[in-house]
Amino acid sequence: NKNIGGFTGEPLFLKGDTVRLEAGYRYYDKIGNEINNINTLFQGYISEVDARTPVVLKCEDNMWKLKQLPCVNKLWKGSQYTLESVLSELLSGTEYSVNAITSTNIGDIRTENETVAQFIARMKDEYRIVAYFRGFELRIGVLKYIENEAVTRKFKFQYNIVSDDLTYKRVDDIVLSAVAYSINEKELTETTKDGKKKTKKERLECLVYAENGAFKYKKKPYPANKEGERRTLYFYGVNSVKDLAAKAEQELKKYYYQGLRGKFTTFIVPYVRMGDNAELIDDVLPERNGVYKIKSVRYTGGMGGHRQEIELDYKI
């Protein structure tokens, strides 16, 4: 007998309340021991309460807090700061930390009249960096997956794969290219008032593609992409177009594999996260067996049970 919507009295749910969503299975094994296979799917905050019936709670992760945290107005010199060290200073005094695995040099950066979340969004738009929270750690920079924390879980067709939207491709069937970019800071001969050399940002760009079993690259203008998939790849601090093409080639090689592509749906256990590995097993068609990097996981469910929709990235 509690007011939910907050129109009168003390509401049950308030904007800013902390939220943790857990799901899994509780059961007894063959000798009577209780097994709790429960995992935390989400931690965050209520960002909005919609007083419909049933009540709708809109939630966000720790980035919601960064939407309320103002940046200091400051010019961050590229000679002294990386993107990671800028964020570490902006988050100083909070409960959040910044990963120290990557070191992304993107030159001089200015923060002014914006929140930390707005600054991160701007960096994502301008430099195509990755940014997401894993618990209370902000992962930011050029590295999406952290291999030493990845776990490998088994999923079996005709057993715990409920449904799938997977396609099997051979290497000969793949048509793939990528436009690669690198944003570099170039030193000029002119100097500033305090005697330091001026810099400007320079952009390198090329198209990388496979032809007759070999990778090649091409400068502008590029031919139109009439078939297959064309990706966009971003790098930093690459000195030449040749080096840029070599880096893009290494990235593209991940996706030239014989195997499965797409998504599949399974139960809530075994629980996986983005960056984990999925070992797919098929006793009927063993050529579909393989281990894949998990690109994303979408959790759904409720009173009728829970599911994970797992999207594959590339074959390991």
C-alpha positions, -999 to +999 in steps of 0.1 A: +000+000+000+026+024-012+024+053-036+045+045-067+041+075-089+049+102-064+018+123-068+010+123-031+030+113+000+063+096-001+069+077-034+083+042-035+107+049-063+127+081-067+149+094-095+185+087-085+177+055-064+203+028-070+192-003-089+206-038-092+191-064-115+199-100-108+188-132-126+197-169-126+186-202-112+183-215-077+180-253-074+192-284-056+218-308-069+215-346-068+227-349-032+205-321-019+229-291-019+213-258-028+229-242-058+226-204-064+236-195-099+227-159-098+244-131-117+241-093-117+229-082-151+228-044-144+238-019-118+229+018-121+203+044-112+167+053-118+167+081-143+129+084-147+098+070-131+068+066-154+037+061-133+018+039-158+004+005-148+026-015-145+051+011-134+080+017-158+114+025-143+140+039-168+175+032-156+210+042-166+244+029-156+272+050-140+273+073-170+242+089-155+263+103-127+288+117-152+259+136-168+257+156-136+295+161-131+308+193-146+342+195-162+368+221-152+374+247-178+409+238-189+433+233-218+449+199-215+482+199-234+489+167-254+525+168-243+514+163-207+481+144-209+466+113-226+428+109-229+429+084-200+449+108-177+424+136-185+395+115-174+414+103-143+417+139-132+381+148-141+369+119-120+393+126-091+374+125-058+346+103-072+341+066-067+350+059-103+384+049-118+398+049-153+414+019-170+452+022-172+456-005-199+455+020-229+473+053-234+455+074-261+474+105-273+451+128-292+468+161-288+456+193-271+420+190-256+399+217-241+370+212-217+347+241-212+311+244-200+302+208-204+297+177-182+321+148-182+295+127-200+292+154-227+330+155-230+332+117-234+304+119-261+324+145-279+356+124-279+336+095-292+323+116-321+356+132-330+380+104-324+358+072-324+372+060-291+355+033-271+339+043-238+318+021-214+316+012-177+325-022-163+314-018-127+329+014-114+358+014-139+355+036-169+369+018-200+380+045-224+405+046-253+411+024-284+408-010-267+374-026-266+381-061-253+404-070-224+415-105-230+428-115-196+394-111-180+374-129-208+358-162-198+348-189-223+313-204-220+299-234-240+267-232-259+254-263-277+229-265-306+200-288-299+206-282-262+209-247-247+208-226-279+171-217-280+171-201-314+196-184-338+200-160-366+234-173-376+248-177-411+278-199-421+303-184-445+334-196-462+364-173-468+357-173-505+322-158-499+335-128-479+337-094-496+350-069-471+368-036-472+376-008-447+383+029-448+410+035-423+417+069-406+444+082-383+444+116-366+479+128-358+493+160-343+519+176-365+544+201-352+547+234-371+577+258-375+557+287-360+558+292-322+533+305-297+537+336-275+555+315-248+580+301-274+564+267-278+560+253-313+524+253-327+508+221-337+479+211-360+459+179-364+465+160-396+443+132-409+456+102-429+431+080-448+431+050-471+409+022-484+420-014-476+406-044-494+414-080-504+419-089-540+430-123-554+440-135-520+461-105-511+454-072-492+459-039-510+453-003-502+442+028-522+442+065-515+413+088-524+391+087-545+376+054-535+354+032-557+318+029-545+310-001-523+288-021-546+289-054-528+299-068-494+306-049-462+327-017-458+339-010-423+354+022-408+386+018-387+402+044-365+438+045-354+460+071-337+496+084-342+502+065-375+530+081-394+523+071-430+495+058-452+515+026-457+517+020-419+480+028-417+471+002-443+492-024-425+473-018-392+440-019-410+450-051-427+457-068-394+422-057-381+404-069-413+421-103-411+400-111-380+369-111-401+382-133-430+373-166-414+353-197-422+325-199-397+294-184-382+282-148-382+252-133-365+233-138-332+218-166-311+195-168-281+202-189-250+191-191-214+203-168-187+229-194-176+258-197-185+259-159-180+282-139-204+292-103-210+305-083-239+341-093-244+337-129-232+341-159-256+314-183-268+323-218-277+296-231-301+292-269-304+270-288-329+271-326-327+250-328-359+270-304-381+305-303-364+319-279-390+299-252-371+320-258-340+342-228-330+351-202-304+339-166-310+344-132-294+311-118-280+304-084-295+273-077-274+247-093-251+211-082-249+193-095-217+155-099-218+130-115-195+106-112-167+080-134-150+082-160-178+120-165-176+151-148-190+171-150-221+205-137-235+207-127-272+244-130-280+260-113-310+293-127-324+321-105-335+349-127-350+362-162-347+391-168-323 
